[in-house]
Amino acid sequence: MPFVAPFLAGLLTVPVARRVAKPLARGIVKTSIGIAAGARRAAHAVGEEFQDIAAEVTAEMAAARLVADVEVPEQGTPARGAVPAATGPAATGPDARAR
């Protein structure tokens, strides 16, 4: 009956292993969930920081574009986007103020 000794050892070690293994597994799962939640919070913070940087760069680019559109032209050269002044009789007629 060589199988009786391992069987009895199993009967004795299974309850002990259950008492040790369940809290150990519970602790591992709890720690893993805590780590995952921390990683999620960190990723969210990094995402917000990236959005802030992208918004700042977009604003800087828009401001640079506006400055480039409003640059003072050399004398005699019309500015980009400038509307030429009306000349001739229509510019001095009775309804010239209405324009």
Buried (B, 14 or more C-beta within 10 A) or exposed (E): EEEEEEEEEEEEEEEEEEEEEEEEEEEEEEEEEEEEEEEEEEEEEEEEEEEEEEEEEEEEEEEEEEEEEEEEEEEEEEEEEEEEEEEEEEEEEEEEEEE
